Amino acid sequence: MSKSPSTLADLLLQLSEPITEFLLNTPYTPPEGANISVKAILESLLPSKTTTPNSPNHSSIKDFALACALLSSSSFKPLTHDYSDLLSWIPNHVSRLASSTFFELSKAYLTVFDDRNATKIGELGLKCDLIPQEKRLMLELMPEVLSILKERIKESSIDKSNEGDEFSAASTRAPVGFAVVAAYQFRWFITQVDYPHLGKLCGLVIPCALTAVDHWSPEVKGQGMISFTHLGRNMDTAEFGCYKDVILDACCQNIASSDEIWPHVIEASVVLVTRTQRSNPRSPWFEKMLNDMFSHLERQPRNKERRIVWLESADSLFNGVGLVLLAHFRRIFPLFFEWMHADDDDTLLLVLKRTYTVLRLTWIRNSPIIERLVRELVLVYKEAALRKAREEIRADVRQLLILLQETKGLQFKDAWDKYRLDPDLTTLGAPLCVMATRNLETTTSEHDQDGPMVLRAQ
């Protein structure tokens, strides 16, 4: 049954009532130092009986969408301690209510303004019949909403063209809390759109995301990085167009970020560089990103959280670079050798798996590193006796040594002979002895001729 503008206005008020009631009945004190009131922002965005006309105007619907985006964002865990209380006072059920309420309004909106909505969505290069009804209103609002949010984030950004513009001056122009709120709203809008629709909006989305990651606040940066990760996973490479270099440069600029947003910077960087440079392992962006990451890890090699995050993401990066990893051995293996003796099992297991990836991709050709690697793996095998994950660690070490034996033949034999009679390595040496019965010289010759592409993962 078709609705009229007046019934749509009534529905807008009806849908907002539970949220308005929640705000009225919830005590609220702005977090210390926040210098903004999230509750006041929400109240200003919600419709009321005294301000909503019989026919809902575009502004009231847009404001309601921004309110729902902010409430829905409360389910996102704040990235830094500074803003841990900014949205935490909003319970999860209200966050879920805001999302479902907005999607319900979207369906009702189409019964009145379907033609207008189809035109607006068509102007974005999208096809209405491929988009769920609950997402169509949001897409119509996207150009205007993103423009508003981008400007709100910029208000407290540092003007890099002005050498005297510092954090304090930027915050004087507008409290940074407004930028944080806008970044959360932006993230919610972006993560509601997925493949294949998101690529059509890149001209709207990417400038706003770049504005967020260029902000001085880690919280704003973090929301921008999470948004970029979503873009990387939901857009075709060609859709990034001329933005590729700008985005990758922004990622590199933020690698030396705070601990709290490091996971999001690494995730976004790896997703974007592997997606946009996948056919070019010699891309200068792979080179720069790896070197920037190594530089940062070398400064803090004992930072457990940072190394684990990086090791978890590095597999995709290594596979994207392939044989070119040989050029990075002088930086990879000193870190790996140190981490092989870290106190925590998580680091050790991850570094063993990443070492396997490196060996599988490169065969460590013409490298003097084999003797050192065998020595470190033998030590790891012995030390595993005192570790909780000793069986998994020893299985990974065994797998690595077998791979070395298969690919390096006599060179491995020379390195292993120093340890083969060690009584503590009896169980480790058994599978290597079985492998040694093969014609190692023939195997080595075949591998040297065929190259690393012949090798299959164990």
Disulfide bonds with the S-S distance in Angstrom:
none
